[in-house]
């Protein structure tokens, strides 16, 4: 089993910063991609930022220039540095990881979700 544990969410004033982290553990051979998604009530879960095993990143237009995704492959951990936070960033953030287990099976798993609240 592969598990993801998220941390770092909370309450921050507009213009402030937060850093989310997500650590994967379990029977992991490699993690090919990790990403952060957000979801509002009644809405689809949308990609915020993603990063591949080779370090290729992509961002939603709404966060480009403000958020930075990074990963430590040796630690199976992904981070999301969020700067210049806005009230519209107030959502629940979910970590995702896609990869291969040590038994050569594909996995696609989600973290538990961590809420981010930005006050105006």
Wavefront OBJ file of the C-alpha trace (Angstrom):
o trace
v 0.000 0.000 0.000
v 1.156 3.538 -0.800
v 0.040 6.313 1.531
v 0.269 10.102 1.383
v 0.298 12.367 4.423
v -0.233 16.094 3.946
v 0.622 18.966 6.254
v 1.080 22.719 6.236
v -2.391 24.072 5.628
v -3.991 26.671 7.820
v -5.173 30.245 8.101
v -3.194 33.142 6.659
v -3.828 36.774 5.814
v -4.038 37.850 2.189
v -0.571 38.472 0.833
v 0.979 35.965 3.180
v 2.608 32.613 2.563
v 2.163 28.961 3.411
v 4.135 25.863 2.522
v 2.371 22.547 2.054
v 4.159 19.228 2.203
v 3.138 15.718 1.192
v 5.149 12.630 2.042
v 4.593 9.274 0.371
v 5.388 5.987 2.051
v 4.879 2.307 1.364
v 5.986 -0.175 -1.253
v 7.299 2.381 -3.731
v 9.616 1.688 -6.617
v 9.297 5.180 -8.027
v 6.898 8.104 -8.145
v 6.547 9.313 -11.701
v 4.490 12.378 -10.934
v 3.213 14.261 -7.913
v 0.833 17.157 -7.814
v -1.394 19.412 -5.795
v -5.078 19.766 -6.571
v -7.821 21.906 -5.099
v -11.526 21.314 -4.766
v -14.472 23.454 -3.755
v -17.832 22.095 -2.649
v -19.794 20.864 -5.637
v -16.922 21.488 -8.034
v -14.387 19.309 -9.797
v -10.941 18.710 -8.391
v -8.533 20.863 -10.410
v -4.778 20.696 -10.794
v -2.912 23.503 -9.046
v 0.645 22.383 -9.756
v 2.328 19.194 -10.863
v 5.861 17.886 -11.164
v 7.261 14.827 -12.924
v 10.074 12.566 -11.816
v 12.315 14.496 -14.204
v 11.430 17.826 -12.631
v 9.070 19.143 -15.300
v 6.460 21.418 -13.727
v 3.144 22.869 -14.747
v 0.808 25.293 -13.006
v -2.716 26.532 -13.214
v -2.851 30.018 -14.689
v -4.366 31.354 -11.479
v -1.291 30.452 -9.414
v 1.548 30.825 -11.899
v 4.136 33.226 -10.550
v 2.850 32.890 -6.993
v 3.174 29.172 -6.211
v 6.208 26.924 -6.622
v 6.127 23.135 -6.594
v 9.206 21.093 -5.782
v 10.008 17.517 -4.824
v 12.674 15.529 -3.074
v 12.719 12.204 -4.894
v 14.948 10.560 -2.310
v 12.416 11.387 0.406
v 9.307 10.794 -1.736
v 8.079 14.225 -0.714
v 6.501 17.066 -2.665
v 6.137 20.664 -1.511
v 4.006 23.599 -2.553
v 5.330 27.014 -1.609
v 2.418 29.450 -1.782
v 3.199 33.169 -1.798
v 1.010 36.225 -2.306
v -2.021 34.261 -1.196
v -5.439 35.556 -2.171
v -8.911 34.916 -0.756
v -9.743 32.912 -3.887
v -7.058 30.426 -2.828
v -9.301 29.392 0.083
v -9.956 25.747 -0.755
v -9.076 22.236 0.333
v -5.795 21.098 -1.200
v -5.133 17.457 -2.038
v -1.850 15.784 -2.851
v -1.673 13.119 -5.550
v 1.053 10.667 -6.511
v 1.314 8.357 -9.500
v 4.005 5.741 -9.792
v 5.069 2.121 -9.679
v 5.178 -0.161 -6.652
v 7.972 -2.567 -5.857
v 5.739 -5.336 -7.199
v 5.582 -3.508 -10.560
v 2.017 -2.289 -10.160
v 0.833 1.189 -11.023
v -0.574 3.318 -8.233
v -2.576 6.513 -8.154
v -3.242 7.706 -4.609
v -4.517 10.799 -2.826
v -3.726 12.476 0.443
v -6.348 13.264 3.043
v -6.722 16.919 2.076
v -5.566 19.982 3.976
v -7.611 23.187 4.146
v -6.148 26.573 3.276
v -8.008 29.686 4.368
v -6.925 33.156 3.263
v -8.544 36.083 5.008
v -8.985 39.501 3.430
l 1 2 3 4 5 6 7 8 9 10 11 12 13 14 15 16 17 18 19 20 21 22 23 24 25 26 27 28 29 30 31 32 33 34 35 36 37 38 39 40 41 42 43 44 45 46 47 48 49 50 51 52 53 54 55 56 57 58 59 60 61 62 63 64 65 66 67 68 69 70 71 72 73 74 75 76 77 78 79 80 81 82 83 84 85 86 87 88 89 90 91 92 93 94 95 96 97 98 99 100 101 102 103 104 105 106 107 108 109 110 111 112 113 114 115 116 117 118 119 120
